[in-house]
């Protein structure tokens, strides 16, 4: 048993140590001086008339980036001249601002200098059909005036709520999306964020997820360690998914 506990501890601590060296070793600019401009991943709405739904994630700013990513959703209606972007941020919430914000940045903007990853890109009639449901999911988010970096509710809790509400989006959030497993103070069992399985989560701190998209994920103190047997990969705290893709 002691050897098993040491092995499990190593699986959490060693990846986090590597990510800390990667994240903090290169230095972190002040958030006011960091880049927040477009990364060039979202199509120009003036040139693309069809509907589009995109989901992004980027490393969080500063030391939080060792553990987590920040995620958000953006969509463009058919023939619309502009994107709409929704996300949850903590800035100003304690002073009365809502946690859910609209159009703070371009749809594909860097997050405090960190490049975004495109997690979902749905276009055409399928995207057009999803947008009204996404809007209803945004409106039904239960923590609109609350924010807590750890263990939640945060930006990843918000995206997980949307994905559970609209499972046809059909993606999993990255294992480093800390907060995606936070179900609230009294809810312990739910569908996995991808909608393809189930998860047990105690306040986002301890839990287990079994799902087709996520595979097997163990949650400890909000961090995820997992194995995806269907799309072979291991999932390591802080680092994320390591697989064939």
C-alpha positions in Angstrom: 0.0 0.0 0.0 2.7 2.6 0.8 4.4 1.9 -2.6 1.0 2.3 -4.3 0.4 5.6 -2.6 3.9 6.8 -3.6 3.3 5.8 -7.2 0.0 7.7 -7.3 1.6 10.7 -5.6 4.4 10.6 -8.2 1.9 10.6 -11.1 0.4 13.8 -9.7 3.6 15.6 -8.6 6.0 14.8 -11.3 3.8 16.1 -14.2 3.0 19.3 -12.2 6.7 19.9 -11.5 7.5 19.6 -15.2 4.7 21.9 -16.1 5.8 24.4 -13.5 9.3 24.4 -15.0 7.8 24.9 -18.5 5.3 27.6 -17.5 7.2 29.7 -15.0 10.7 29.2 -16.4 10.0 31.3 -19.4 8.7 34.2 -17.3 5.2 35.7 -17.2 4.4 39.2 -18.4 2.1 41.4 -16.5 -1.4 40.8 -17.7 -1.7 44.4 -18.9 1.4 43.9 -21.1 0.4 40.4 -22.4 -1.1 39.9 -25.9 -4.9 39.6 -26.1 -5.2 39.8 -29.9 -6.6 37.4 -32.4 -4.6 34.2 -33.0 -6.1 33.9 -36.5 -8.1 30.7 -35.9 -11.6 32.1 -36.3 -12.9 32.7 -39.9 -13.7 36.3 -40.9 -17.5 36.7 -40.6 -17.5 39.1 -43.6 -16.3 36.3 -45.8 -18.1 33.3 -44.3 -21.9 33.4 -44.3 -22.6 30.0 -42.7 -23.1 29.6 -39.0 -20.1 28.6 -36.9 -19.6 27.3 -33.3 -16.1 27.2 -31.8 -14.8 26.3 -28.4 -11.3 27.3 -27.2 -9.0 26.8 -24.3 -5.7 28.5 -23.4 -3.3 28.3 -20.5 -4.4 30.5 -17.6 -2.2 33.5 -16.7 0.8 33.2 -14.4 1.1 30.4 -11.8 -2.5 29.3 -12.5 -1.3 28.1 -15.9 0.7 25.4 -14.2 -2.5 23.7 -13.2 -5.3 24.9 -15.5 -6.6 26.3 -18.8 -9.2 29.0 -19.3 -12.0 28.0 -21.8 -14.7 29.8 -23.7 -17.3 29.5 -26.4 -17.8 31.7 -29.5 -20.4 31.5 -32.2 -21.6 33.3 -35.4 -25.1 33.1 -36.7 -25.8 32.6 -40.4 -24.9 35.8 -42.4 -24.0 37.6 -39.1 -21.5 40.4 -39.4 -19.8 39.6 -36.0 -19.0 36.9 -33.6 -20.4 36.4 -30.1 -18.1 35.2 -27.4 -19.1 34.0 -23.9 -17.0 33.0 -20.9 -16.7 33.3 -17.1 -14.0 35.5 -15.5 -13.4 36.4 -11.9 -12.3 40.0 -12.4 -14.7 42.4 -10.7 -17.2 39.7 -9.4 -16.5 40.6 -5.8 -17.4 44.2 -6.7 -20.8 43.2 -8.2 -19.9 42.4 -11.9 -21.4 39.3 -13.3 -19.2 36.2 -13.8 -20.5 35.5 -17.3 -19.1 38.0 -19.7 -19.9 38.7 -23.4 -17.5 39.8 -26.1 -14.6 40.8 -23.9 -12.1 39.8 -26.6 -12.0 38.6 -30.2 -13.4 35.0 -30.5 -9.9 33.5 -30.9 -7.9 35.9 -28.8 -4.8 34.9 -26.9 -5.3 34.6 -23.2 -2.7 36.7 -21.4 -0.3 35.9 -24.2 -1.0 32.2 -24.2 -2.2 30.9 -27.6 -5.6 29.3 -27.7 -6.4 25.7 -28.7 -9.4 25.0 -30.9 -11.4 22.3 -29.2 -14.5 22.3 -31.4 -15.3 23.8 -34.8 -18.9 23.1 -36.0 -20.2 24.8 -39.2 -23.3 25.0 -41.4 -26.8 23.9 -40.6 -25.6 21.8 -37.6 -24.1 24.9 -36.0 -27.2 27.0 -36.8 -29.3 24.4 -35.0 -27.1 24.4 -31.9 -26.8 28.1 -31.4 -30.3 28.6 -29.8 -29.7 25.7 -27.5 -26.2 27.1 -26.5 -27.9 30.4 -25.7 -30.4 28.7 -23.5 -27.6 26.8 -21.7 -25.7 30.1 -21.1 -28.9 31.7 -19.7 -29.5 28.7 -17.4 -25.9 28.7 -15.9 -26.6 28.6 -12.1 -23.5 30.5 -10.9 -23.8 33.7 -12.9 -22.7 35.9 -10.0 -20.1 33.5 -8.4 -16.5 32.8 -9.3 -13.8 30.7 -7.5 -10.6 29.7 -9.2 -10.4 26.4 -7.3 -12.2 24.1 -7.2 -15.0 26.0 -9.0 -17.2 27.5 -10.2 -15.0 29.0 -12.9 -14.7 29.3 -16.7 -14.4 25.5 -17.1 -17.4 24.9 -14.9 -19.3 27.2 -17.3 -18.2 25.3 -20.4 -18.9 21.9 -18.8 -22.4 23.2 -18.0 -22.9 24.1 -21.7 -21.6 20.8 -22.9 -23.8 18.8 -20.6 -26.8 20.9 -21.7 -26.0 20.5 -25.4 -24.3 17.0 -25.6 -24.6 17.1 -29.4 -21.5 19.4 -29.4 -19.8 16.1 -28.7 -16.4 17.0 -27.2 -14.6 16.5 -23.9 -12.9 19.3 -22.1 -9.1 19.0 -21.6 -8.1 17.2 -18.4 -6.3 20.4 -17.3 -9.6 22.3 -17.4 -9.7 22.5 -13.6 -13.2 23.2 -12.5 -15.0 21.2 -15.1 -15.9 18.5 -12.5 -17.3 21.0 -10.0 -21.0 20.1 -9.6 -22.0 22.3 -6.7 -22.3 21.8 -3.0 -25.2 19.3 -3.0 -24.9 17.5 -6.4 -22.6 14.6 -6.6 -23.6 12.6 -9.7 -24.0 13.9 -13.2 -23.3 13.2 -16.9 -19.7 13.7 -17.8 -19.1 17.1 -19.5 -19.1 15.3 -22.9 -22.5 13.8 -22.2 -21.1 10.3 -23.1 -20.9 8.8 -19.6 -21.2 9.5 -15.9 -19.1 11.2 -13.2 -19.1 11.1 -9.4 -17.6 14.3 -8.0 -17.4 15.5 -4.4 -17.3 19.3 -4.5 -14.9 19.0 -7.5 -12.1 17.8 -5.2 -12.5 14.0 -5.4 -14.2 12.1 -8.1 -14.3 9.5 -10.9 -15.5 9.8 -14.5 -16.3 6.9 -16.8 -17.3 8.0 -20.3 -16.7 7.2 -24.0 -15.1 10.5 -24.7 -13.2 11.1 -21.4 -12.3 7.5 -20.8 -11.4 7.0 -17.2 -10.5 10.1 -15.1 -9.6 10.2 -11.4 -10.1 13.6 -9.8 -8.0 14.5 -6.8 -8.0 18.0 -5.4 -9.5 19.2 -8.7 -6.7 17.7 -10.8 -7.2 14.9 -13.3 -5.3 11.7 -13.9 -6.7 9.4 -16.5 -6.6 6.9 -19.3 -8.5 6.9 -22.6 -8.7 3.4 -23.9 -11.0 4.3 -26.9 -8.7 7.0 -28.3 -5.4 5.8 -26.7 -3.9 8.4 -24.4 -2.9 9.1 -20.9 -4.0 12.2 -19.0 -1.6 13.9 -16.6 -2.2 16.7 -14.1 -1.1 20.0 -15.5 0.3 18.6 -18.7 -3.0 17.2 -20.1 -3.5 14.6 -22.7 -0.6 12.6 -24.2 -1.7 10.3 -27.0 -1.4 9.3 -30.6 -3.1 12.6 -31.7 
